[in-house]
Amino acid sequence: MFKSKSYLIPAFLMMLFVWSCQNNRHPAEKSVRKESIAKLKPKIAYSIMVDSLLVDTAIVKKNEFLSDILLRYNVSYATIDKLAKGTRQIFDVRKIRRGNKYVVMQTNDSLKKPLYFVYEINRVDYVVYHLTDSVYATLGKKQLVTKEEAAHRMILTSLWNAMVAAGVDPNLSNDLSEVYAWTIDFFGLQKKDYFKVIYDEAYIEGKPAYIDKIKAAMFHHEGEDLYAFYFKQNGQGDYFDEEGNSLERTFLKAPLKYSRISSRFSNSRYHPILKIRRPHHGVDYAAPEGTPVHSVGDGVIIKKGYQKRGGGNYLKIKHNSTYTTSYMHMRGFAKGMTVGKHVKQGQLIGYVGHTGLATGPHLDFRYFKNGTAVNPLKVKSPPARPVEKQYRPAFDSVVRHYTAILDTIK
């Protein structure tokens, strides 16, 4: 009995030794195995395995067409014609635009046979043309990830420069000015105004691509904190203040973007051409020639004409029984602008110019209330529809959530 046990002990020790050796080798083997797996991971682009392909990337040049590109890669005229005509329902090659990216993938051998042509329609969407015997096209989308971001800055010169100084996409300034278009005159920003904003930014392949949506903001302007919260009701998204009032108004604060005020409303202004003092019942927005001019509200065009010794090319729009606006010194009118035409708020109506009595390109913008000229910068526009009663609990929850976050942004 005891003799039998004595033979088992050495055998047990031997097994323990072997197991220990194997266990000691295991981490190294596991590491090697992981590296091998990593090396085997295929490289994918546009849902195509490109490890064994030659990949050329370029930008569409001025006056360059699909045939110009593909002929350089020895794609036959017959194949190009088949591609252009047979895939038009997927994507019309006539819409290929200068400056957009394209990729040509070829076999990695002496023949360099073209297999795929990829054209990026925009930052997200692309079309893949399969150049094999059966020519066809497929649409695809790049992987898109949205992240919630935040920014804040004091304004010293302009909103755009403040965004740049804050290290964020300066296009955020466009979006923020759209949110507050009805409540803040961005041509009248003051030093030490400041903003806080929470927004979604879209990332494509790990790189920032574009601003998706502003979710909440606070803009300190003229000593007042102006809040904006994005909220959906009845399937329609809009921006509201903390009380649930829509930030949208009957009228926009200004009819054009990216400008400065060169002359304000006055009952006695020295005219730079006539060299006399006379009333100037409007606001002059200095802007580059050709800057788009938009209607500040829904309405009907009641006058269109040209005043050689006055407002040059001008339009007058009646918005309701109370308010009318006029737009003067324009270079020209947008297509279809005729007396009696109905226009929408924000619709393009013309372009900045210096027709009539004008020393330089600008828009003379005027408001009339019951037929009397009033200062456009002081017009109080009524708000649009507020948050409806049944949505108030959900809206109040959104306000509490984002107000708490905005308060932490310093």
ABEGO torsion letter per residue (X at the ends): XAAAAAAAAAAAAAAAAAAAAAAAAAAAAAAAAAAAAAAABBBBBGGBBAAABBBBBBBBBBGBBAAAAAAAAGBBAAAAAAAAAAAAAABBAAABBBGBBBBBBBBBBAAGBBABBBBBABAABBBBBBABABBBBBBBBBBBBBBBBBBBBBBAABAAAAAAAAGBBAAAAAAAAAAAAAABBAAABBBGBBBBBBBBBBBBGGBBABBABBABBBBBBGGBBBBBBBBBBGGBBBBBBAAGBBABBABBABABBGBBBABBBBABBBBAAAGBBBBBBBBBBBBBBGBBBBBABBEBBABBBBBAABAEBBBBBBABAABBBBBBGBABBBBGBBBGBBBBBGBBABBBBABEBBABBBBBBBBBBGGBBBBAAABBBBBBBBBBAAAAAAAAAAAAAAAAAAAABX
